[in-house]
């Protein structure tokens, strides 16, 4: 079994385990919200339930990424990863908007009375559980270089912060009730719900923008481009490349690159093949998920027609 396959199996194991945990938290959260009449706990429970559905889908996406190219997707299935993350993020943004709207309506009606005792007990358990899962997913997402596990870890961090906020709000509510400020206490739960929705907005929008860029095959981060150029420069110093052009894009965890290199005329085909093999090995050692074409030439005049351009369109027409 290859190293990528082993990593993928580990990803699927984590995804399945987290799915079960997330689903249980969702069920318990919604049940506790019904008992306590808390919109913020409903937010927490719904968030977990939606997460459990998408974690199941993420397992399917991971298995897709591991497939080899075929007649339907001749460049592989890497683009399914950012596509999945876009859908997931849009659904979470929609859920946030609906729950925040409900909280605003609750404030207009005078707030909501919450049974704090049950809520405090559940929220304390939720904080511990969410924090453990977040730490595990963050560590393994980094170790396995998995965008999906990293995305899930951010969601669990959000869940942890939500639970901490709920705990604080219930504590404040209990204090206000004790001193006879029940009218103000009734406003705390819907206000906290609105704050949850607003606090999640920046990270969700950032994730959405990043994944949309991947779908549109935008250039990879500057750091990745610089590392790719360093590989080419190292071989250029050894073999005296006359010129080179690097075109790269990123979709999900995969970096795709086309490298055009202008060579000296005295290099043999065997030497050129050796250069290509060594360069590809160096590139894949840095990006396990990479798709690289290296094109050598001694006549650079054709290179401007090898990429989409207005000049190329005019010539073809």
KEGUDREN-741870 format. One record per residue (C-alpha): x, y, z; residue number from 1. Coordinates in nm, 3 decimals. Layout:
// KEGUDREN-741870
VEXKOL; X; Y; Z; NUM
...
***
This chain:
// KEGUDREN-741870
VEXKOL; 0.000; 0.000; 0.000; 1
VEXKOL; 0.141; 0.339; -0.101; 2
VEXKOL; 0.200; 0.623; 0.144; 3
VEXKOL; -0.086; 0.839; 0.005; 4
VEXKOL; -0.325; 0.544; 0.042; 5
VEXKOL; -0.217; 0.490; 0.404; 6
VEXKOL; -0.272; 0.858; 0.482; 7
VEXKOL; -0.612; 0.848; 0.315; 8
VEXKOL; -0.719; 0.548; 0.523; 9
VEXKOL; -0.616; 0.737; 0.837; 10
VEXKOL; -0.820; 1.038; 0.723; 11
VEXKOL; -1.126; 0.817; 0.677; 12
VEXKOL; -1.083; 0.663; 1.024; 13
VEXKOL; -1.076; 1.009; 1.185; 14
VEXKOL; -1.370; 1.126; 0.976; 15
VEXKOL; -1.588; 0.829; 1.076; 16
VEXKOL; -1.502; 0.862; 1.446; 17
VEXKOL; -1.569; 1.236; 1.445; 18
VEXKOL; -1.899; 1.183; 1.262; 19
VEXKOL; -2.033; 0.968; 1.545; 20
VEXKOL; -1.915; 1.213; 1.813; 21
VEXKOL; -2.058; 1.509; 1.624; 22
VEXKOL; -2.395; 1.340; 1.572; 23
VEXKOL; -2.423; 1.254; 1.943; 24
VEXKOL; -2.339; 1.613; 2.041; 25
VEXKOL; -2.602; 1.737; 1.797; 26
VEXKOL; -2.875; 1.512; 1.934; 27
VEXKOL; -2.788; 1.596; 2.295; 28
VEXKOL; -2.764; 1.968; 2.216; 29
VEXKOL; -3.104; 1.985; 2.045; 30
VEXKOL; -3.263; 1.781; 2.327; 31
VEXKOL; -3.110; 2.012; 2.588; 32
VEXKOL; -3.226; 2.317; 2.391; 33
VEXKOL; -3.586; 2.188; 2.393; 34
VEXKOL; -3.570; 2.124; 2.770; 35
VEXKOL; -3.408; 2.459; 2.853; 36
VEXKOL; -3.584; 2.669; 2.583; 37
VEXKOL; -3.244; 2.807; 2.475; 38
VEXKOL; -3.186; 2.937; 2.121; 39
VEXKOL; -2.809; 2.948; 2.176; 40
VEXKOL; -2.807; 2.579; 2.270; 41
VEXKOL; -3.026; 2.509; 1.967; 42
VEXKOL; -2.763; 2.692; 1.759; 43
VEXKOL; -2.493; 2.469; 1.910; 44
VEXKOL; -2.694; 2.149; 1.854; 45
VEXKOL; -2.794; 2.237; 1.499; 46
VEXKOL; -2.436; 2.328; 1.417; 47
VEXKOL; -2.323; 1.984; 1.535; 48
VEXKOL; -2.600; 1.804; 1.343; 49
VEXKOL; -2.516; 1.984; 1.020; 50
VEXKOL; -2.149; 1.911; 1.081; 51
VEXKOL; -2.216; 1.538; 1.120; 52
VEXKOL; -2.386; 1.526; 0.779; 53
VEXKOL; -2.098; 1.707; 0.612; 54
VEXKOL; -1.835; 1.498; 0.787; 55
VEXKOL; -1.996; 1.191; 0.630; 56
VEXKOL; -1.976; 1.363; 0.292; 57
VEXKOL; -1.612; 1.455; 0.356; 58
VEXKOL; -1.531; 1.083; 0.391; 59
VEXKOL; -1.675; 1.027; 0.044; 60
VEXKOL; -1.476; 1.322; -0.091; 61
VEXKOL; -1.152; 1.186; 0.057; 62
VEXKOL; -1.213; 0.850; -0.111; 63
VEXKOL; -1.277; 1.031; -0.441; 64
VEXKOL; -0.949; 1.220; -0.420; 65
VEXKOL; -0.765; 0.889; -0.388; 66
VEXKOL; -0.903; 0.759; -0.717; 67
VEXKOL; -0.686; 0.758; -1.025; 68
VEXKOL; -0.784; 0.958; -1.329; 69
VEXKOL; -1.037; 0.795; -1.563; 70
VEXKOL; -1.226; 0.870; -1.882; 71
VEXKOL; -1.466; 1.105; -1.698; 72
VEXKOL; -1.210; 1.301; -1.492; 73
VEXKOL; -0.885; 1.277; -1.681; 74
VEXKOL; -0.699; 1.507; -1.439; 75
VEXKOL; -0.823; 1.326; -1.128; 76
VEXKOL; -1.081; 1.419; -0.864; 77
VEXKOL; -0.886; 1.686; -0.672; 78
VEXKOL; -1.133; 1.965; -0.754; 79
VEXKOL; -1.408; 1.784; -0.561; 80
VEXKOL; -1.243; 1.891; -0.234; 81
VEXKOL; -1.283; 2.270; -0.271; 82
VEXKOL; -1.627; 2.212; -0.428; 83
VEXKOL; -1.736; 2.023; -0.116; 84
VEXKOL; -1.596; 2.292; 0.116; 85
VEXKOL; -1.782; 2.565; -0.078; 86
VEXKOL; -2.116; 2.382; -0.042; 87
VEXKOL; -2.053; 2.310; 0.326; 88
VEXKOL; -1.964; 2.671; 0.401; 89
VEXKOL; -2.268; 2.809; 0.216; 90
VEXKOL; -2.499; 2.578; 0.415; 91
VEXKOL; -2.342; 2.686; 0.745; 92
VEXKOL; -2.375; 3.053; 0.649; 93
VEXKOL; -2.742; 2.995; 0.564; 94
VEXKOL; -2.803; 2.819; 0.898; 95
VEXKOL; -2.632; 3.103; 1.086; 96
VEXKOL; -2.851; 3.358; 0.911; 97
VEXKOL; -3.175; 3.170; 0.991; 98
VEXKOL; -3.089; 3.120; 1.361; 99
VEXKOL; -2.972; 3.480; 1.399; 100
VEXKOL; -3.298; 3.602; 1.243; 101
VEXKOL; -3.492; 3.392; 1.494; 102
VEXKOL; -3.292; 3.544; 1.781; 103
VEXKOL; -3.365; 3.898; 1.657; 104
VEXKOL; -3.735; 3.816; 1.649; 105
VEXKOL; -3.709; 3.678; 2.003; 106
VEXKOL; -3.558; 4.007; 2.126; 107
VEXKOL; -3.847; 4.197; 1.966; 108
VEXKOL; -4.088; 3.976; 2.163; 109
VEXKOL; -3.917; 4.043; 2.497; 110
VEXKOL; -3.651; 3.774; 2.510; 111
VEXKOL; -3.654; 3.409; 2.615; 112
VEXKOL; -3.661; 3.242; 2.957; 113
VEXKOL; -3.399; 2.964; 2.989; 114
VEXKOL; -3.366; 2.682; 3.243; 115
VEXKOL; -3.002; 2.739; 3.334; 116
VEXKOL; -2.930; 2.432; 3.553; 117
VEXKOL; -2.959; 2.170; 3.278; 118
VEXKOL; -2.792; 2.404; 3.031; 119
VEXKOL; -2.485; 2.459; 3.251; 120
VEXKOL; -2.426; 2.084; 3.295; 121
VEXKOL; -2.456; 2.004; 2.924; 122
VEXKOL; -2.245; 2.301; 2.819; 123
VEXKOL; -1.956; 2.201; 3.049; 124
VEXKOL; -1.951; 1.852; 2.893; 125
VEXKOL; -1.971; 2.004; 2.544; 126
VEXKOL; -1.670; 2.230; 2.602; 127
VEXKOL; -1.444; 1.943; 2.711; 128
VEXKOL; -1.556; 1.713; 2.427; 129
VEXKOL; -1.527; 1.976; 2.153; 130
VEXKOL; -1.183; 2.089; 2.270; 131
VEXKOL; -1.045; 1.734; 2.266; 132
VEXKOL; -1.175; 1.670; 1.913; 133
VEXKOL; -1.042; 2.008; 1.790; 134
VEXKOL; -0.688; 1.941; 1.919; 135
VEXKOL; -0.686; 1.592; 1.765; 136
VEXKOL; -0.813; 1.705; 1.424; 137
VEXKOL; -0.581; 2.006; 1.410; 138
VEXKOL; -0.276; 1.789; 1.485; 139
VEXKOL; -0.370; 1.513; 1.240; 140
VEXKOL; -0.479; 1.757; 0.971; 141
VEXKOL; -0.135; 1.916; 0.982; 142
VEXKOL; 0.047; 1.582; 0.998; 143
VEXKOL; -0.148; 1.429; 0.709; 144
VEXKOL; -0.161; 1.756; 0.510; 145
VEXKOL; -0.539; 1.721; 0.489; 146
VEXKOL; -0.747; 2.031; 0.403; 147
VEXKOL; -1.062; 1.844; 0.502; 148
VEXKOL; -0.936; 1.757; 0.851; 149
VEXKOL; -0.810; 2.114; 0.894; 150
VEXKOL; -1.150; 2.250; 0.788; 151
VEXKOL; -1.322; 2.016; 1.033; 152
VEXKOL; -1.084; 2.122; 1.313; 153
VEXKOL; -1.184; 2.486; 1.259; 154
VEXKOL; -1.547; 2.387; 1.289; 155
VEXKOL; -1.480; 2.211; 1.619; 156
VEXKOL; -1.291; 2.516; 1.744; 157
VEXKOL; -1.597; 2.722; 1.657; 158
VEXKOL; -1.810; 2.470; 1.845; 159
VEXKOL; -1.581; 2.499; 2.149; 160
VEXKOL; -1.602; 2.878; 2.146; 161
VEXKOL; -1.980; 2.861; 2.109; 162
VEXKOL; -2.003; 2.633; 2.415; 163
VEXKOL; -1.775; 2.861; 2.620; 164
VEXKOL; -1.990; 3.160; 2.529; 165
VEXKOL; -2.307; 2.970; 2.621; 166
VEXKOL; -2.157; 2.880; 2.960; 167
VEXKOL; -2.064; 3.242; 3.028; 168
VEXKOL; -2.406; 3.366; 2.919; 169
VEXKOL; -2.586; 3.120; 3.146; 170
VEXKOL; -2.366; 3.224; 3.437; 171
VEXKOL; -2.451; 3.590; 3.377; 172
VEXKOL; -2.817; 3.497; 3.341; 173
VEXKOL; -2.816; 3.318; 3.678; 174
VEXKOL; -2.656; 3.620; 3.849; 175
VEXKOL; -2.911; 3.862; 3.698; 176
VEXKOL; -3.198; 3.636; 3.802; 177
VEXKOL; -3.060; 3.619; 4.155; 178
VEXKOL; -3.061; 3.998; 4.184; 179
VEXKOL; -3.409; 4.038; 4.033; 180
VEXKOL; -3.316; 4.149; 3.680; 181
VEXKOL; -3.512; 3.875; 3.500; 182
VEXKOL; -3.618; 4.104; 3.214; 183
VEXKOL; -3.255; 4.166; 3.124; 184
VEXKOL; -3.168; 3.798; 3.181; 185
VEXKOL; -3.428; 3.695; 2.923; 186
VEXKOL; -3.246; 3.897; 2.658; 187
VEXKOL; -2.907; 3.729; 2.707; 188
VEXKOL; -2.979; 3.400; 2.525; 189
VEXKOL; -3.094; 3.554; 2.192; 190
VEXKOL; -2.819; 3.818; 2.210; 191
VEXKOL; -2.557; 3.543; 2.251; 192
VEXKOL; -2.708; 3.358; 1.954; 193
VEXKOL; -2.665; 3.668; 1.735; 194
VEXKOL; -2.307; 3.708; 1.859; 195
VEXKOL; -2.235; 3.345; 1.764; 196
VEXKOL; -2.353; 3.403; 1.410; 197
VEXKOL; -2.145; 3.721; 1.376; 198
VEXKOL; -1.833; 3.562; 1.528; 199
VEXKOL; -1.842; 3.269; 1.284; 200
VEXKOL; -1.891; 3.494; 0.983; 201
VEXKOL; -1.525; 3.597; 0.921; 202
VEXKOL; -1.382; 3.242; 0.930; 203
VEXKOL; -1.662; 3.103; 0.714; 204
VEXKOL; -1.623; 3.380; 0.455; 205
VEXKOL; -1.245; 3.333; 0.451; 206
VEXKOL; -1.289; 2.959; 0.395; 207
VEXKOL; -1.546; 3.025; 0.121; 208
VEXKOL; -1.320; 3.270; -0.065; 209
VEXKOL; -1.021; 3.034; -0.041; 210
VEXKOL; -1.216; 2.736; -0.177; 211
VEXKOL; -1.371; 2.941; -0.459; 212
VEXKOL; -1.018; 3.044; -0.562; 213
VEXKOL; -0.922; 2.676; -0.568; 214
VEXKOL; -1.222; 2.598; -0.788; 215
VEXKOL; -1.118; 2.876; -1.026; 216
VEXKOL; -0.763; 2.731; -1.023; 217
VEXKOL; -0.604; 3.046; -0.888; 218
VEXKOL; -0.230; 3.049; -0.821; 219
VEXKOL; -0.114; 2.873; -0.503; 220
VEXKOL; 0.005; 3.074; -0.202; 221
VEXKOL; 0.317; 3.284; -0.259; 222
VEXKOL; 0.521; 3.057; -0.030; 223
VEXKOL; 0.437; 2.754; -0.247; 224
VEXKOL; 0.528; 2.943; -0.565; 225
VEXKOL; 0.862; 3.042; -0.416; 226
VEXKOL; 0.941; 2.684; -0.313; 227
VEXKOL; 0.859; 2.564; -0.664; 228
VEXKOL; 1.086; 2.826; -0.818; 229
VEXKOL; 1.370; 2.729; -0.584; 230
VEXKOL; 1.360; 2.374; -0.722; 231
VEXKOL; 1.386; 2.505; -1.079; 232
VEXKOL; 1.661; 2.752; -0.987; 233
VEXKOL; 1.869; 2.476; -0.825; 234
VEXKOL; 1.873; 2.279; -1.151; 235
VEXKOL; 1.919; 2.593; -1.355; 236
VEXKOL; 2.243; 2.664; -1.166; 237
VEXKOL; 2.366; 2.310; -1.236; 238
VEXKOL; 2.268; 2.276; -1.603; 239
VEXKOL; 2.265; 2.639; -1.714; 240
VEXKOL; 1.904; 2.683; -1.825; 241
VEXKOL; 1.876; 2.977; -2.063; 242
VEXKOL; 1.526; 3.066; -1.944; 243
VEXKOL; 1.217; 2.915; -1.783; 244
VEXKOL; 0.849; 2.988; -1.718; 245
VEXKOL; 0.643; 2.840; -1.435; 246
VEXKOL; 0.263; 2.823; -1.444; 247
VEXKOL; 0.094; 2.686; -1.132; 248
VEXKOL; -0.252; 2.653; -0.980; 249
VEXKOL; -0.406; 2.494; -0.673; 250
VEXKOL; -0.726; 2.298; -0.627; 251
VEXKOL; -0.780; 2.149; -0.283; 252
VEXKOL; -0.461; 1.982; -0.167; 253
VEXKOL; -0.324; 1.941; -0.520; 254
VEXKOL; -0.076; 2.182; -0.678; 255
VEXKOL; -0.063; 2.162; -1.057; 256
VEXKOL; 0.232; 2.308; -1.244; 257
VEXKOL; 0.357; 2.335; -1.600; 258
VEXKOL; 0.724; 2.432; -1.632; 259
VEXKOL; 0.873; 2.542; -1.965; 260
VEXKOL; 1.253; 2.531; -1.970; 261
VEXKOL; 1.486; 2.660; -2.244; 262
VEXKOL; 1.800; 2.439; -2.256; 263
VEXKOL; 2.144; 2.459; -2.400; 264
VEXKOL; 2.181; 2.266; -2.726; 265
VEXKOL; 2.461; 2.038; -2.602; 266
VEXKOL; 2.251; 1.830; -2.359; 267
VEXKOL; 2.162; 1.474; -2.463; 268
VEXKOL; 1.812; 1.328; -2.444; 269
VEXKOL; 1.929; 1.090; -2.169; 270
VEXKOL; 2.058; 1.384; -1.966; 271
VEXKOL; 1.733; 1.575; -2.018; 272
VEXKOL; 1.528; 1.276; -1.904; 273
VEXKOL; 1.748; 1.250; -1.595; 274
VEXKOL; 1.693; 1.619; -1.516; 275
VEXKOL; 1.315; 1.580; -1.551; 276
VEXKOL; 1.307; 1.273; -1.325; 277
VEXKOL; 1.516; 1.440; -1.053; 278
VEXKOL; 1.310; 1.760; -1.065; 279
VEXKOL; 0.982; 1.570; -1.040; 280
VEXKOL; 1.112; 1.371; -0.742; 281
VEXKOL; 1.217; 1.694; -0.568; 282
VEXKOL; 0.878; 1.854; -0.635; 283
VEXKOL; 0.677; 1.556; -0.514; 284
VEXKOL; 0.891; 1.534; -0.200; 285
VEXKOL; 0.757; 1.880; -0.108; 286
VEXKOL; 0.399; 1.832; -0.233; 287
VEXKOL; 0.274; 1.478; -0.210; 288
VEXKOL; -0.035; 1.585; -0.404; 289
VEXKOL; 0.117; 1.741; -0.713; 290
VEXKOL; 0.066; 1.720; -1.088; 291
VEXKOL; 0.364; 1.858; -1.278; 292
VEXKOL; 0.456; 1.873; -1.647; 293
VEXKOL; 0.811; 1.975; -1.739; 294
VEXKOL; 0.863; 2.075; -2.102; 295
VEXKOL; 1.217; 2.123; -2.237; 296
VEXKOL; 1.301; 2.312; -2.556; 297
VEXKOL; 1.585; 2.484; -2.738; 298
VEXKOL; 1.346; 2.708; -2.932; 299
VEXKOL; 1.138; 2.930; -2.700; 300
VEXKOL; 0.943; 3.097; -2.983; 301
VEXKOL; 0.649; 2.852; -2.946; 302
VEXKOL; 0.608; 2.903; -2.570; 303
VEXKOL; 0.378; 3.206; -2.594; 304
VEXKOL; 0.125; 2.992; -2.784; 305
VEXKOL; 0.121; 2.714; -2.522; 306
VEXKOL; -0.090; 2.908; -2.271; 307
VEXKOL; -0.424; 3.091; -2.314; 308
VEXKOL; -0.364; 3.441; -2.446; 309
VEXKOL; -0.523; 3.700; -2.677; 310
VEXKOL; -0.231; 3.656; -2.919; 311
VEXKOL; -0.289; 3.282; -2.933; 312
VEXKOL; -0.661; 3.334; -2.996; 313
VEXKOL; -0.588; 3.565; -3.287; 314
VEXKOL; -0.350; 3.316; -3.447; 315
VEXKOL; -0.592; 3.023; -3.408; 316
VEXKOL; -0.876; 3.223; -3.557; 317
***
